[in-house]
Amino acid sequence: MEIATRPKDLIAFQWGYCPSRLPWEDLFYRIGDALRWRLDDEGRIRPWVYFKGALQAGNIGDPLLRDLLVRGLHLNGLDIECAACGASGVAIRIRDGRIVGLEAARADCDVAVVGRDGQIHPRPDLDDPPMPILEVRSRVLATCEGTVIPGIHAP
């Protein structure tokens, strides 16, 4: 897959802790990075919640789902096209809670779960579920296992 130009070579996606709708450079991912989740004040990962504040940050998704394809987008919210073949739709491949690469996205949903057998299961129910707003003081980020990630914090 060959991707045409992207600002700063960024691909936006929504899974894990999403700090805002604008790029937050301190929290950019690279291939091989573990997904980050914001902990609540009791040290738990709360799935599918927004955090009260001006940044519209939230834990998008569920850390128990660790093998996924999640649609990648331009920063303007539009689909990314393959520069080589013109196909529309790129997905971030997440394996065992880590970003491992890019693949073709599913046309029928933004999130697909990859089964143990490698089969891809579209999950349109995960595209836009209801999300309550949670008030927390904690800025601690952790992996999907709950291991605290040192050196970076939620804004």
C-alpha positions in Angstrom: 0.0 0.0 0.0 1.4 3.4 -1.0 -0.2 6.4 0.6 -0.2 9.8 -1.1 1.0 12.9 0.7 -0.3 13.6 4.2 0.5 16.7 6.4 3.5 15.8 8.5 3.0 12.2 7.4 0.1 11.8 9.9 -2.8 9.5 9.7 -5.6 10.2 12.2 -7.6 7.4 13.8 -9.9 6.9 16.7 -9.1 4.1 19.1 -7.4 4.4 22.5 -6.9 7.7 24.2 -7.7 10.5 21.8 -6.6 13.9 23.2 -8.5 16.2 20.8 -9.6 16.7 17.3 -6.3 18.5 16.6 -2.9 16.8 16.4 -1.2 16.7 19.8 2.4 16.1 18.9 3.5 14.8 22.4 1.1 11.9 21.8 1.9 10.9 18.2 2.3 7.1 17.6 4.8 5.3 15.6 4.7 1.7 14.3 5.3 -0.6 17.2 3.9 1.7 19.8 1.4 0.3 22.3 -2.0 2.1 22.3 -2.5 4.5 25.2 -5.5 4.7 27.4 -6.2 7.4 30.0 -6.8 6.1 33.6 -9.5 7.4 35.8 -8.8 8.7 39.3 -9.0 5.1 40.7 -6.4 3.9 38.2 -8.8 2.1 35.9 -9.2 2.3 32.1 -12.8 3.4 31.4 -13.8 2.5 27.8 -16.0 4.6 25.6 -15.9 7.8 27.7 -15.2 11.5 27.1 -13.2 13.4 29.7 -14.7 16.7 30.8 -12.6 19.7 29.5 -12.0 21.9 26.5 -10.1 19.3 24.5 -13.0 16.9 23.9 -10.6 14.1 24.8 -11.7 10.6 25.4 -11.0 6.9 25.5 -12.4 5.8 22.2 -13.0 2.1 22.1 -12.4 -0.8 24.6 -8.9 -1.9 25.6 -10.1 -5.5 25.8 -10.4 -5.5 21.9 -6.7 -5.7 21.0 -6.6 -7.1 17.5 -8.3 -4.6 15.1 -8.4 -2.7 11.9 -9.4 1.0 12.6 -10.0 3.4 9.7 -7.3 5.9 9.1 -8.2 9.4 7.9 -6.6 12.6 6.7 -6.6 15.3 9.4 -9.5 16.8 7.6 -11.6 13.7 8.3 -11.6 12.3 4.7 -10.6 8.9 3.6 -7.0 8.3 2.5 -6.4 6.8 -0.9 -3.7 4.4 -2.0 -1.4 6.3 -4.4 -0.5 3.2 -6.3 -4.0 1.8 -7.1 -6.4 4.6 -6.1 -8.3 2.4 -3.6 -10.0 4.4 -1.0 -9.8 3.5 2.7 -6.7 2.8 4.8 -6.8 1.1 8.2 -4.4 1.1 11.1 -3.6 -2.5 12.0 -3.5 -3.1 15.7 -2.2 -6.4 17.0 -2.2 -7.3 20.7 -2.7 -3.6 21.5 0.2 -2.3 19.4 0.2 -0.4 16.1 1.8 -2.8 13.5 1.1 -1.2 10.1 -1.5 -0.3 7.5 -4.0 -2.4 5.6 -7.0 -1.8 3.4 -10.0 -0.6 5.4 -13.3 -2.3 5.3 -15.9 -0.4 3.2 -18.7 -1.3 5.6 -17.4 0.1 8.9 -14.7 2.1 10.6 -13.7 -0.7 13.0 -13.2 -4.4 12.4 -12.1 -7.0 14.9 -9.5 -9.6 13.7 -10.2 -13.0 15.1 -7.6 -15.5 16.3 -8.0 -17.3 13.0 -7.2 -14.1 11.1 -10.7 -13.6 9.9 -11.9 -10.0 9.8 -15.2 -9.3 11.5 -16.8 -5.9 10.7 -18.1 -4.2 13.8 -20.3 -1.2 12.7 -21.7 -1.2 16.3 -18.3 0.2 17.3 -18.3 3.1 14.9 -20.2 5.6 17.1 -21.5 4.2 20.4 -22.8 6.5 23.2 -20.1 8.0 25.4 -20.8 9.5 28.8 -18.7 12.4 30.0 -16.4 11.6 32.9 -14.7 14.2 35.2 -11.2 13.0 36.3 -8.0 14.7 37.5 -5.7 11.9 36.5 -3.5 12.6 33.5 -1.9 9.1 33.7 -1.7 7.0 30.5 -1.4 3.3 30.3 -1.3 0.4 27.9 -4.4 -1.8 27.4 -3.0 -4.1 30.2 -3.0 -1.1 32.6 0.8 -0.7 32.7 1.5 3.0 33.2 3.5 4.6 30.4 6.2 6.8 31.9 7.2 10.2 30.5 3.9 11.1 28.7 0.7 12.4 30.2 -2.8 13.4 29.0 -3.0 17.1 28.4 
